[in-house]
Amino acid sequence: MDSDTIIITDDNGNEKEFGVLFTFNSDEFEKSYVLYYDLGEDESEVYSSIYDEEGHLYPVETKEEWDMIEEVFQAFMA
């Protein structure tokens, strides 16, 4: 993922622009992750998704992955 922003289409077909906080790869899970935030919100919530080489986003589904993402995010914020 090489952009500072991504466009996400919701279930109703509405597009929304998000800012990319950072991306990283996990050797443990053999996946790539993106952390992003809503550009339209004053106090942004940070979201995370798995992404593939074509830039498609997929939900994070396991507690182990969420724990790892939380650790990476906390290190980024420190």
N, CA, C and O atoms as a GROMACS GRO file, in nm:
protein
  312
    1MET      N    1   0.085  -0.117   0.000
    1MET     CA    2   0.000   0.000   0.000
    1MET      C    3   0.090   0.123   0.000
    1MET      O    4   0.168   0.144   0.093
    2ASP      N    5   0.080   0.205  -0.103
    2ASP     CA    6   0.173   0.316  -0.120
    2ASP      C    7   0.107   0.453  -0.106
    2ASP      O    8   0.171   0.554  -0.136
    3SER      N    9  -0.016   0.458  -0.063
    3SER     CA   10  -0.088   0.584  -0.059
    3SER      C   11  -0.105   0.633   0.084
    3SER      O   12  -0.099   0.556   0.180
    4ASP      N   13  -0.126   0.766   0.096
    4ASP     CA   14  -0.154   0.824   0.227
    4ASP      C   15  -0.302   0.814   0.261
    4ASP      O   16  -0.341   0.836   0.376
    5THR      N   17  -0.384   0.779   0.162
    5THR     CA   18  -0.528   0.766   0.185
    5THR      C   19  -0.578   0.640   0.115
    5THR      O   20  -0.518   0.590   0.020
    6ILE      N   21  -0.690   0.589   0.165
    6ILE     CA   22  -0.758   0.478   0.101
    6ILE      C   23  -0.907   0.513   0.095
    6ILE      O   24  -0.958   0.587   0.179
    7ILE      N   25  -0.974   0.458  -0.003
    7ILE     CA   26  -1.118   0.476  -0.019
    7ILE      C   27  -1.183   0.342   0.016
    7ILE      O   28  -1.147   0.238  -0.039
    8ILE      N   29  -1.279   0.346   0.108
    8ILE     CA   30  -1.350   0.225   0.147
    8ILE      C   31  -1.496   0.243   0.111
    8ILE      O   32  -1.557   0.346   0.140
    9THR      N   33  -1.552   0.141   0.048
    9THR     CA   34  -1.693   0.143   0.010
    9THR      C   35  -1.770   0.058   0.110
    9THR      O   36  -1.735  -0.058   0.134
   10ASP      N   37  -1.874   0.116   0.170
   10ASP     CA   38  -1.953   0.043   0.269
   10ASP      C   39  -2.055  -0.047   0.199
   10ASP      O   40  -2.062  -0.052   0.077
   11ASP      N   41  -2.133  -0.118   0.278
   11ASP     CA   42  -2.231  -0.213   0.225
   11ASP      C   43  -2.339  -0.147   0.140
   11ASP      O   44  -2.404  -0.213   0.060
   12ASN      N   45  -2.359  -0.016   0.158
   12ASN     CA   46  -2.460   0.058   0.081
   12ASN      C   47  -2.401   0.122  -0.045
   12ASN      O   48  -2.472   0.192  -0.117
   13GLY      N   49  -2.272   0.100  -0.071
   13GLY     CA   50  -2.208   0.157  -0.190
   13GLY      C   51  -2.154   0.296  -0.170
   13GLY      O   52  -2.109   0.359  -0.266
   14ASN      N   53  -2.158   0.348  -0.048
   14ASN     CA   54  -2.104   0.481  -0.019
   14ASN      C   55  -1.954   0.473   0.000
   14ASN      O   56  -1.903   0.388   0.073
   15GLU      N   57  -1.882   0.564  -0.065
   15GLU     CA   58  -1.738   0.568  -0.052
   15GLU      C   59  -1.697   0.668   0.056
   15GLU      O   60  -1.758   0.775   0.069
   16LYS      N   61  -1.594   0.633   0.132
   16LYS     CA   62  -1.544   0.720   0.236
   16LYS      C   63  -1.391   0.715   0.234
   16LYS      O   64  -1.331   0.609   0.217
   17GLU      N   65  -1.330   0.831   0.251
   17GLU     CA   66  -1.184   0.840   0.247
   17GLU      C   67  -1.126   0.830   0.388
   17GLU      O   68  -1.175   0.893   0.481
   18PHE      N   69  -1.023   0.749   0.401
   18PHE     CA   70  -0.953   0.730   0.527
   18PHE      C   71  -0.805   0.760   0.509
   18PHE      O   72  -0.749   0.737   0.402
   19GLY      N   73  -0.743   0.812   0.613
   19GLY     CA   74  -0.599   0.836   0.612
   19GLY      C   75  -0.526   0.713   0.661
   19GLY      O   76  -0.568   0.648   0.757
   20VAL      N   77  -0.416   0.680   0.594
   20VAL     CA   78  -0.335   0.565   0.634
   20VAL      C   79  -0.236   0.611   0.740
   20VAL      O   80  -0.155   0.701   0.717
   21LEU      N   81  -0.244   0.548   0.857
   21LEU     CA   82  -0.152   0.576   0.966
   21LEU      C   83  -0.018   0.508   0.937
   21LEU      O   84   0.086   0.573   0.936
   22PHE      N   85  -0.022   0.378   0.915
   22PHE     CA   86   0.096   0.303   0.871
   22PHE      C   87   0.055   0.162   0.830
   22PHE      O   88  -0.056   0.117   0.859
   23THR      N   89   0.145   0.094   0.761
   23THR     CA   90   0.127  -0.044   0.721
   23THR      C   91   0.244  -0.125   0.777
   23THR      O   92   0.351  -0.072   0.804
   24PHE      N   93   0.221  -0.254   0.794
   24PHE     CA   94   0.330  -0.343   0.837
   24PHE      C   95   0.298  -0.486   0.797
   24PHE      O   96   0.183  -0.522   0.772
   25ASN      N   97   0.403  -0.567   0.793
   25ASN     CA   98   0.391  -0.709   0.762
   25ASN      C   99   0.418  -0.789   0.887
   25ASN      O  100   0.502  -0.752   0.970
   26SER      N  101   0.348  -0.900   0.901
   26SER     CA  102   0.370  -0.991   1.013
   26SER      C  103   0.425  -1.123   0.960
   26SER      O  104   0.358  -1.193   0.883
   27ASP      N  105   0.546  -1.156   1.000
   27ASP     CA  106   0.603  -1.286   0.963
   27ASP      C  107   0.528  -1.398   1.033
   27ASP      O  108   0.509  -1.506   0.976
   28GLU      N  109   0.484  -1.372   1.156
   28GLU     CA  110   0.413  -1.474   1.235
   28GLU      C  111   0.284  -1.517   1.166
   28GLU      O  112   0.255  -1.637   1.158
   29PHE      N  113   0.206  -1.422   1.116
   29PHE     CA  114   0.078  -1.453   1.054
   29PHE      C  115   0.085  -1.455   0.901
   29PHE      O  116  -0.012  -1.491   0.834
   30GLU      N  117   0.201  -1.416   0.847
   30GLU     CA  118   0.224  -1.411   0.702
   30GLU      C  119   0.117  -1.329   0.631
   30GLU      O  120   0.061  -1.370   0.529
   31LYS      N  121   0.091  -1.209   0.688
   31LYS     CA  122  -0.008  -1.118   0.632
   31LYS      C  123   0.044  -0.975   0.640
   31LYS      O  124   0.136  -0.945   0.716
   32SER      N  125  -0.018  -0.887   0.562
   32SER     CA  126   0.010  -0.744   0.566
   32SER      C  127  -0.109  -0.674   0.627
   32SER      O  128  -0.224  -0.712   0.603
   33TYR      N  129  -0.082  -0.571   0.708
   33TYR     CA  130  -0.186  -0.499   0.780
   33TYR      C  131  -0.175  -0.349   0.753
   33TYR      O  132  -0.067  -0.297   0.728
   34VAL      N  133  -0.289  -0.282   0.758
   34VAL     CA  134  -0.293  -0.138   0.745
   34VAL      C  135  -0.373  -0.083   0.864
   34VAL      O  136  -0.479  -0.137   0.898
   35LEU      N  137  -0.322   0.023   0.926
   35LEU     CA  138  -0.395   0.095   1.029
   35LEU      C  139  -0.434   0.229   0.970
   35LEU      O  140  -0.351   0.298   0.911
   36TYR      N  141  -0.560   0.265   0.985
   36TYR     CA  142  -0.612   0.385   0.919
   36TYR      C  143  -0.716   0.453   1.007
   36TYR      O  144  -0.763   0.396   1.105
   37TYR      N  145  -0.750   0.576   0.970
   37TYR     CA  146  -0.842   0.658   1.049
   37TYR      C  147  -0.933   0.738   0.958
   37TYR      O  148  -0.899   0.764   0.842
   38ASP      N  149  -1.047   0.777   1.009
   38ASP     CA  150  -1.147   0.852   0.935
   38ASP      C  151  -1.102   0.998   0.926
   38ASP      O  152  -1.088   1.066   1.028
   39LEU      N  153  -1.081   1.045   0.806
   39LEU     CA  154  -1.036   1.184   0.786
   39LEU      C  155  -1.143   1.285   0.825
   39LEU      O  156  -1.111   1.401   0.852
   40GLY      N  157  -1.269   1.244   0.828
   40GLY     CA  158  -1.378   1.336   0.857
   40GLY      C  159  -1.410   1.351   1.004
   40GLY      O  160  -1.496   1.431   1.040
   41GLU      N  161  -1.344   1.278   1.090
   41GLU     CA  162  -1.372   1.282   1.233
   41GLU      C  163  -1.269   1.365   1.306
   41GLU      O  164  -1.150   1.360   1.273
   42ASP      N  165  -1.314   1.444   1.405
   42ASP     CA  166  -1.221   1.523   1.485
   42ASP      C  167  -1.134   1.435   1.573
   42ASP      O  168  -1.012   1.449   1.575
   43GLU      N  169  -1.198   1.344   1.646
   43GLU     CA  170  -1.124   1.251   1.730
   43GLU      C  171  -1.130   1.116   1.663
   43GLU      O  172  -1.227   1.041   1.677
   44SER      N  173  -1.026   1.086   1.589
   44SER     CA  174  -1.028   0.968   1.504
   44SER      C  175  -1.009   0.839   1.581
   44SER      O  176  -0.923   0.828   1.669
   45GLU      N  177  -1.090   0.744   1.545
   45GLU     CA  178  -1.074   0.607   1.591
   45GLU      C  179  -0.981   0.539   1.491
   45GLU      O  180  -0.990   0.566   1.371
   46VAL      N  181  -0.894   0.453   1.538
   46VAL     CA  182  -0.802   0.384   1.449
   46VAL      C  183  -0.860   0.246   1.416
   46VAL      O  184  -0.903   0.172   1.504
   47TYR      N  185  -0.860   0.214   1.287
   47TYR     CA  186  -0.911   0.087   1.237
   47TYR      C  187  -0.794   0.006   1.182
   47TYR      O  188  -0.689   0.062   1.150
   48SER      N  189  -0.812  -0.124   1.172
   48SER     CA  190  -0.709  -0.208   1.114
   48SER      C  191  -0.773  -0.314   1.025
   48SER      O  192  -0.880  -0.367   1.056
   49SER      N  193  -0.706  -0.343   0.915
   49SER     CA  194  -0.750  -0.447   0.822
   49SER      C  195  -0.628  -0.520   0.768
   49SER      O  196  -0.516  -0.469   0.772
   50ILE      N  197  -0.653  -0.638   0.719
   50ILE     CA  198  -0.553  -0.712   0.643
   50ILE      C  199  -0.565  -0.664   0.499
   50ILE      O  200  -0.675  -0.636   0.452
   51TYR      N  201  -0.453  -0.653   0.427
   51TYR     CA  202  -0.462  -0.619   0.285
   51TYR      C  203  -0.375  -0.712   0.203
   51TYR      O  204  -0.274  -0.764   0.251
   52ASP      N  205  -0.414  -0.732   0.076
   52ASP     CA  206  -0.338  -0.817  -0.013
   52ASP      C  207  -0.261  -0.733  -0.115
   52ASP      O  208  -0.267  -0.610  -0.112
   53GLU      N  209  -0.191  -0.800  -0.205
   53GLU     CA  210  -0.106  -0.730  -0.303
   53GLU      C  211  -0.186  -0.640  -0.396
   53GLU      O  212  -0.132  -0.542  -0.448
   54GLU      N  213  -0.314  -0.670  -0.418
   54GLU     CA  214  -0.398  -0.587  -0.504
   54GLU      C  215  -0.463  -0.472  -0.428
   54GLU      O  216  -0.532  -0.389  -0.487
   55GLY      N  217  -0.441  -0.465  -0.295
   55GLY     CA  218  -0.497  -0.357  -0.215
   55GLY      C  219  -0.636  -0.385  -0.160
   55GLY      O  220  -0.700  -0.294  -0.107
   56HIS      N  221  -0.684  -0.508  -0.173
   56HIS     CA  222  -0.814  -0.544  -0.116
   56HIS      C  223  -0.801  -0.557   0.035
   56HIS      O  224  -0.702  -0.608   0.086
   57LEU      N  225  -0.903  -0.509   0.107
   57LEU     CA  226  -0.903  -0.515   0.253
   57LEU      C  227  -0.989  -0.630   0.303
   57LEU      O  228  -1.092  -0.663   0.245
   58TYR      N  229  -0.942  -0.690   0.413
   58TYR     CA  230  -1.013  -0.802   0.476
   58TYR      C  231  -1.014  -0.779   0.626
   58TYR      O  232  -0.921  -0.720   0.681
   59PRO      N  233  -1.118  -0.825   0.694
   59PRO     CA  234  -1.125  -0.805   0.839
   59PRO      C  235  -1.023  -0.890   0.915
   59PRO      O  236  -0.987  -0.999   0.873
   60VAL      N  237  -0.978  -0.836   1.027
   60VAL     CA  238  -0.895  -0.911   1.120
   60VAL      C  239  -0.991  -0.996   1.202
   60VAL      O  240  -1.088  -0.944   1.258
   61GLU      N  241  -0.966  -1.126   1.209
   61GLU     CA  242  -1.065  -1.215   1.269
   61GLU      C  243  -1.023  -1.285   1.397
   61GLU      O  244  -1.109  -1.336   1.469
   62THR      N  245  -0.895  -1.289   1.429
   62THR     CA  246  -0.855  -1.365   1.547
   62THR      C  247  -0.806  -1.273   1.659
   62THR      O  248  -0.752  -1.166   1.633
   63LYS      N  249  -0.827  -1.316   1.782
   63LYS     CA  250  -0.780  -1.242   1.898
   63LYS      C  251  -0.629  -1.230   1.896
   63LYS      O  252  -0.574  -1.127   1.935
   64GLU      N  253  -0.560  -1.334   1.852
   64GLU     CA  254  -0.413  -1.331   1.846
   64GLU      C  255  -0.362  -1.222   1.753
   64GLU      O  256  -0.265  -1.153   1.783
   65GLU      N  257  -0.430  -1.206   1.639
   65GLU     CA  258  -0.391  -1.098   1.547
   65GLU      C  259  -0.420  -0.962   1.608
   65GLU      O  260  -0.337  -0.871   1.597
   66TRP      N  261  -0.536  -0.946   1.672
   66TRP     CA  262  -0.568  -0.818   1.735
   66TRP      C  263  -0.467  -0.784   1.844
   66TRP      O  264  -0.427  -0.668   1.856
   67ASP      N  265  -0.425  -0.883   1.922
   67ASP     CA  266  -0.324  -0.859   2.026
   67ASP      C  267  -0.193  -0.812   1.965
   67ASP      O  268  -0.130  -0.719   2.016
   68MET      N  269  -0.152  -0.876   1.856
   68MET     CA  270  -0.028  -0.838   1.788
   68MET      C  271  -0.040  -0.697   1.730
   68MET      O  272   0.053  -0.618   1.742
   69ILE      N  273  -0.154  -0.664   1.668
   69ILE     CA  274  -0.175  -0.530   1.612
   69ILE      C  275  -0.170  -0.425   1.722
   69ILE      O  276  -0.110  -0.319   1.704
   70GLU      N  277  -0.231  -0.454   1.836
   70GLU     CA  278  -0.230  -0.362   1.950
   70GLU      C  279  -0.086  -0.335   1.996
   70GLU      O  280  -0.051  -0.221   2.027
   71GLU      N  281  -0.004  -0.439   2.002
   71GLU     CA  282   0.137  -0.423   2.042
   71GLU      C  283   0.212  -0.335   1.943
   71GLU      O  284   0.288  -0.247   1.983
   72VAL      N  285   0.192  -0.359   1.815
   72VAL     CA  286   0.258  -0.280   1.711
   72VAL      C  287   0.211  -0.135   1.719
   72VAL      O  288   0.293  -0.043   1.709
   73PHE      N  289   0.082  -0.113   1.737
   73PHE     CA  290   0.027   0.022   1.746
   73PHE      C  291   0.085   0.095   1.867
   73PHE      O  292   0.124   0.211   1.855
   74GLN      N  293   0.091   0.030   1.983
   74GLN     CA  294   0.145   0.092   2.103
   74GLN      C  295   0.292   0.129   2.084
   74GLN      O  296   0.336   0.234   2.129
   75ALA      N  297   0.368   0.042   2.017
   75ALA     CA  298   0.509   0.075   1.989
   75ALA      C  299   0.519   0.194   1.895
   75ALA      O  300   0.608   0.278   1.911
   76PHE      N  301   0.430   0.202   1.797
   76PHE     CA  302   0.428   0.314   1.703
   76PHE      C  303   0.398   0.445   1.775
   76PHE      O  304   0.458   0.548   1.744
   77MET      N  305   0.306   0.441   1.871
   77MET     CA  306   0.265   0.561   1.943
   77MET      C  307   0.369   0.607   2.046
   77MET      O  308   0.370   0.724   2.086
   78ALA      N  309   0.455   0.516   2.088
   78ALA     CA  310   0.555   0.548   2.194
   78ALA      C  311   0.667   0.637   2.144
   78ALA      O  312   0.757   0.672   2.220
   0.00000   0.00000   0.00000
